């Protein structure tokens, strides 16, 4: 079985070359004064990305020659971009709207038995409901 020697990488040179390429990202969006673009926020996000890449290079260095970025050396807690507070509202379930059931009063029957007119059925609803009619709403006449 043949033994292959793997050449070691000089992470200091690799990191310097990659930093020069990554710094071009800061000049990607020209500052032409658009009102709908927050240039300070874009610079903050891009510089955080560059610090994350430098932090990755720091951990890839086998001889610990690269320094940890200041952003990651000053904080011992989890750091990063704070979440938007509106995101918590979007994660909540949407409240369902339940329509109230209209109040229905019982049917009034008359004492007279008019067999000549046929069967008559009527009902009344509360005036505050959507079905508030002063007259009976259902009539079924026989014959």
C-alpha positions as CSV (number, residue, x, y, z in Angstrom):
1,X,0.0,0.0,0.0
2,X,1.4,3.4,-1.0
3,X,1.6,6.2,1.5
4,X,0.7,9.7,0.3
5,X,1.9,12.8,2.0
6,X,-0.7,15.5,2.3
7,X,0.8,19.0,2.1
8,X,-0.1,21.3,5.0
9,X,-1.8,24.5,4.3
10,X,-0.4,27.8,5.5
11,X,-3.6,29.2,7.0
12,X,-2.1,32.6,7.5
13,X,-1.6,33.1,3.8
14,X,-5.0,31.5,3.0
15,X,-6.7,33.7,5.5
16,X,-5.0,36.9,4.1
17,X,-6.0,36.1,0.5
18,X,-9.6,35.2,1.4
19,X,-9.9,38.4,3.5
20,X,-8.9,40.5,0.5
21,X,-11.5,38.7,-1.6
22,X,-14.2,39.0,1.1
23,X,-13.5,42.7,1.8
24,X,-14.7,43.4,-1.8
25,X,-18.2,42.4,-0.6
26,X,-18.4,45.6,1.5
27,X,-18.2,47.6,-1.8
28,X,-20.8,45.5,-3.6
29,X,-23.7,47.8,-3.0
30,X,-22.9,51.3,-4.2
31,X,-24.0,54.0,-1.8
32,X,-26.1,56.2,-4.2
33,X,-28.5,57.5,-1.5
34,X,-31.6,55.4,-1.9
35,X,-34.2,56.0,0.8
36,X,-35.5,52.4,1.0
37,X,-32.0,50.9,1.7
38,X,-30.4,51.2,5.2
39,X,-26.7,51.3,4.4
40,X,-25.6,51.2,8.0
41,X,-27.6,48.0,8.6
42,X,-26.2,46.4,5.4
43,X,-22.6,47.3,6.6
44,X,-23.3,45.8,10.0
45,X,-24.6,42.5,8.5
46,X,-21.7,42.3,6.0
47,X,-19.1,42.9,8.7
48,X,-20.7,40.3,10.9
49,X,-20.5,37.8,8.0
50,X,-16.8,38.7,7.5
51,X,-16.1,38.2,11.3
52,X,-17.8,34.8,11.1
53,X,-15.5,33.8,8.2
54,X,-12.5,35.0,10.1
55,X,-13.7,33.0,13.1
56,X,-14.0,29.9,10.9
57,X,-10.4,30.5,9.6
58,X,-9.3,30.7,13.3
59,X,-10.6,27.2,14.0
60,X,-9.1,25.8,10.8
61,X,-5.6,26.9,11.7
62,X,-3.7,23.9,13.0
63,X,-1.0,26.0,14.7
64,X,-3.1,28.7,16.3
65,X,-1.4,31.5,14.5
66,X,-4.6,33.4,13.6
67,X,-6.2,35.5,16.2
68,X,-9.9,35.2,17.2
69,X,-12.0,38.2,15.9
70,X,-12.7,40.8,18.6
71,X,-16.5,40.3,18.2
72,X,-16.1,36.7,19.3
73,X,-13.5,37.2,22.0
74,X,-15.3,39.9,24.0
75,X,-18.6,38.0,24.3
76,X,-18.8,34.7,26.0
77,X,-22.5,34.3,25.3
78,X,-24.2,33.4,22.0
79,X,-23.9,36.4,19.7
80,X,-25.5,37.2,16.4
81,X,-28.3,39.1,14.8
82,X,-31.2,39.7,17.1
83,X,-34.5,38.3,15.9
84,X,-37.2,40.6,14.8
85,X,-39.9,41.0,17.5
86,X,-42.6,40.8,14.8
87,X,-41.4,37.2,14.1
88,X,-42.8,36.0,17.5
89,X,-46.2,37.5,16.5
90,X,-46.0,35.7,13.1
91,X,-45.3,32.4,14.8
92,X,-48.5,32.6,17.0
93,X,-51.6,30.9,15.8
94,X,-54.2,33.1,14.2
95,X,-57.2,33.6,16.4
96,X,-60.3,32.2,14.8
97,X,-63.4,34.4,14.7
98,X,-66.6,32.7,15.9
99,X,-69.9,34.3,14.8
100,X,-72.5,34.5,17.5
101,X,-75.6,32.3,17.1
102,X,-78.7,34.5,16.6
103,X,-81.3,34.4,19.2
104,X,-84.4,32.6,18.0
105,X,-87.7,32.9,19.9
106,X,-90.1,30.0,19.9
107,X,-92.9,29.8,17.4
108,X,-96.2,31.3,18.5
109,X,-99.2,29.1,17.8
110,X,-102.7,30.5,17.7
111,X,-105.6,28.9,19.5
112,X,-107.7,29.0,16.4
113,X,-107.7,25.9,14.3
114,X,-108.1,27.2,10.7
115,X,-108.3,24.0,8.7
116,X,-109.5,25.9,5.7
117,X,-106.3,28.0,5.4
118,X,-104.0,25.0,5.7
119,X,-100.8,24.5,7.8
120,X,-99.0,27.7,8.8
121,X,-95.6,27.9,10.4
122,X,-93.9,31.2,11.4
123,X,-90.9,32.2,13.5
124,X,-89.4,35.3,15.0
125,X,-85.9,36.4,15.6
126,X,-84.3,39.0,17.9
127,X,-84.1,42.5,16.5
128,X,-80.4,42.8,17.3
129,X,-79.5,39.8,15.2
130,X,-78.9,39.8,11.4
131,X,-82.2,38.1,10.9
132,X,-84.4,40.6,12.7
133,X,-87.6,40.8,10.6
134,X,-90.8,42.3,12.0
135,X,-92.9,39.9,9.9
136,X,-92.8,36.1,10.1
137,X,-90.0,34.8,8.0
138,X,-91.3,31.4,7.0
139,X,-94.7,30.6,5.8
140,X,-95.8,27.3,4.3
141,X,-99.4,27.3,3.1
142,X,-101.0,24.0,2.4
143,X,-103.4,22.9,-0.4
